[in-house]
Amino acid sequence: MARIRLDEGEVCGVAAAISVIDGKWKTTLLWLLESGPHRPGELRRKVPGISEKVLTQTLREMEADGLVHREAHDVVPPKTVYSLTGRGLALSLVLAPLSDWGHGHLDRLAAARAVAS
């Protein structure tokens, strides 16, 4: 997915924040990592439908944006663990009210469908 270029002129803060969480899986991964460090295989099992390639690419983007810390252990077999950074945790906490709003919106849509049927 194309990333928004933020280095040219004035940019809305909301657009800057959304460019960091833009993508199908980033908010799900933020939510999972909020509970603690995870290995890539654990994340892949908890996110049905994500391929290994897309998971790796998404985690790398999140690492580049300073949301995720990658810790590679020099053992055989190789062990990698991902965790949220302070910035990642702060973003996750900021998204909580948005999540609440979204759940309320879904409830209203379901109620409207029930009335219509």
C-alpha positions as CSV (number, residue, x, y, z in Angstrom):
1,M,0.0,0.0,0.0
2,A,1.3,3.5,-0.8
3,R,2.5,5.5,2.1
4,I,1.5,9.2,2.5
5,R,4.4,11.5,2.0
6,L,4.6,13.7,5.0
7,D,7.8,15.6,4.2
8,E,6.3,18.3,2.0
9,G,4.7,21.4,3.6
10,E,2.1,21.6,6.3
11,V,0.3,18.3,7.1
12,C,-2.7,17.7,9.4
13,G,-1.7,15.8,12.5
14,V,-4.6,13.4,12.0
15,A,-3.3,12.6,8.5
16,A,0.2,12.0,9.9
17,A,-1.2,9.6,12.6
18,I,-3.4,7.8,10.0
19,S,-0.4,7.3,7.7
20,V,1.3,5.3,10.5
21,I,-1.7,3.0,11.1
22,D,-2.8,2.8,7.5
23,G,-3.1,-0.8,6.3
24,K,-5.3,-3.8,6.8
25,W,-3.3,-5.3,9.7
26,K,-1.6,-2.6,11.7
27,T,-4.3,-1.8,14.2
28,T,-4.8,-5.6,14.8
29,L,-1.1,-6.1,15.4
30,L,-1.0,-3.0,17.8
31,W,-3.9,-4.5,19.7
32,L,-2.3,-7.9,20.0
33,L,1.1,-6.5,21.0
34,E,-0.5,-4.3,23.6
35,S,-0.9,-7.5,25.7
36,G,2.9,-8.2,25.6
37,P,5.7,-9.4,23.4
38,H,4.9,-12.0,20.7
39,R,6.9,-14.1,18.3
40,P,6.0,-13.9,14.6
41,G,4.4,-17.4,14.6
42,E,2.1,-16.4,17.5
43,L,1.0,-13.3,15.7
44,R,0.4,-15.2,12.5
45,R,-1.8,-17.8,14.4
46,K,-3.8,-15.0,16.0
47,V,-4.4,-13.1,12.8
48,P,-6.1,-15.5,10.4
49,G,-5.7,-14.5,6.8
50,I,-2.4,-12.7,7.1
51,S,0.5,-14.3,5.1
52,E,4.0,-14.6,6.5
53,K,5.3,-12.1,3.9
54,V,2.6,-9.5,4.7
55,L,3.2,-10.0,8.4
56,T,6.9,-9.5,8.1
57,Q,6.4,-6.4,5.8
58,T,3.9,-4.9,8.2
59,L,6.1,-5.4,11.3
60,R,9.0,-3.9,9.4
61,E,7.0,-0.8,8.6
62,M,5.8,-0.5,12.2
63,E,9.4,-0.9,13.3
64,A,10.5,1.9,10.9
65,D,7.7,4.1,12.3
66,G,9.0,3.5,15.8
67,L,5.9,1.6,17.0
68,V,7.5,-1.9,17.4
69,H,10.7,-3.1,18.8
70,R,12.3,-6.2,17.2
71,E,14.5,-8.3,19.3
72,A,16.5,-11.1,17.5
73,H,18.1,-13.7,19.7
74,D,21.2,-15.4,18.4
75,V,20.2,-19.0,19.0
76,V,19.4,-22.1,16.9
77,P,16.7,-22.1,15.7
78,P,16.6,-18.3,15.4
79,K,14.1,-16.5,17.8
80,T,12.6,-13.1,17.1
81,V,10.3,-11.3,19.5
82,Y,8.2,-8.2,18.8
83,S,7.0,-5.8,21.4
84,L,5.5,-2.3,21.4
85,T,7.7,0.7,22.0
86,G,6.6,3.6,24.2
87,R,5.4,5.3,21.0
88,G,3.5,2.2,20.0
89,L,1.8,1.9,23.4
90,A,0.9,5.6,23.3
91,L,-0.7,5.2,19.9
92,S,-2.6,2.1,21.1
93,L,-3.9,4.1,24.1
94,V,-5.0,6.9,21.8
95,L,-6.9,4.5,19.6
96,A,-8.9,3.0,22.4
97,P,-11.6,5.8,22.4
98,L,-11.8,5.5,18.6
99,S,-12.4,1.8,19.1
100,D,-15.2,2.5,21.6
101,W,-16.7,4.9,19.0
102,G,-16.5,2.2,16.3
103,H,-18.2,-0.4,18.5
104,G,-21.0,2.1,19.3
105,H,-21.4,2.8,15.6
106,L,-21.6,-0.9,14.8
107,D,-24.3,-1.3,17.5
108,R,-26.3,1.5,15.9
109,L,-26.0,0.0,12.5
110,A,-27.2,-3.4,13.8
111,A,-30.1,-1.8,15.6
112,A,-31.1,0.1,12.4
113,R,-31.0,-3.2,10.4
114,A,-33.1,-4.9,13.0
115,V,-35.7,-2.2,12.8
116,A,-35.7,-2.3,9.0
117,S,-36.3,-6.0,8.8
